Amino acid sequence: MKIIVDAFGGDNAPESNVRGSVTAVNLNEDLEIILVGDETKIKTELEKVGYDGDRISIVHAPDVITNDDVPTTAIRAKKESSLVVALDMLKGDEEIVGMVSAGSTGAVLTGATLKIGRLEGVLRPVMSAILTSENGSEVLIVDAGATVDAKPEFLVQYAKMGSIFMAGLTGKDKPKIGLLSVGTEDHKGSEFSKLVFELLKQEKDLNFAGNIEGRDILAGGVDVVVTDGFSGNVALKSIEAGVGFAMHNLKEAIKTGGIGAKIGYLFLKKSLKKTMSKVDYRNYGGAPFLGVKKLVVKAHGSSNAKSIYASILQVKRMQEFGLTEKMSKVFEKND
């Protein structure tokens, strides 16, 4: 299985991207990774970790798209950037099943839409985010930031794509779907969300559970949270910030709490590490971009090697349960 990695996307590139790719091929005999970026620098990183195998290849791309670049302009102008070269290869080579990039979110999403293209029948591809709920189950947010000004029919498709994705990920026949709103009652929310609510109720193939509030996202009651890109991104960033705030204050309390706090920490250390592992995005990889013709995962901009590896595994898992083919069948049928 060939997967392409944008070796120069992200804050910690190329070191983390290369190391994550090396971990992927070392732990998965069926994987082959293509690293795209400055060949000399990539070779240097491979030498640092002592990799001399034959399941990682390099494609030279001297340029880089940064967060300061305008996505549409950069995709068209920076033809020798690692991201554009990776996207062109993904589109043109049938053997490459998907790609991972920790680069500019706007550029990755714009490039995937323009170069790879939407699946037939898909109105708007959607960026999703996987989180862990209170009971340990996985929950998917769609949209997590791709389209801030969405139309009601977009959200209906987001629900369908999210349902297909989570069915493949969890094995559930009909994942439960909730619509993010300001209250759980059917009549709550903006005129936009009320319209989406009625449209989702009409979709008999979806297991629609009704409205949920922001505090319910991690409660474990639903498998898929449907929202527009603006609200979804705010919710996701708020959750990330909340976790960071809580952990920062916990560390400060231990540091300044005297000998009693430090002794208590020694007893709780194992449990705290387990809890941190549950909320650490690096363990779950990136954000799958659903609705395009090939598998694309947008890794976090600050991804370390662990997160890049997890993102590569996401592509592998999606390919193994035939995500693109399953979505194609659903949307071609409903087109």
Order of alpha helices (4+ residues) and beta strands (2+ residues): beta-alpha-beta-alpha-beta-alpha-alpha-beta-alpha-beta-beta-alpha-beta-alpha-beta-beta-alpha-alpha-beta-beta-alpha-alpha
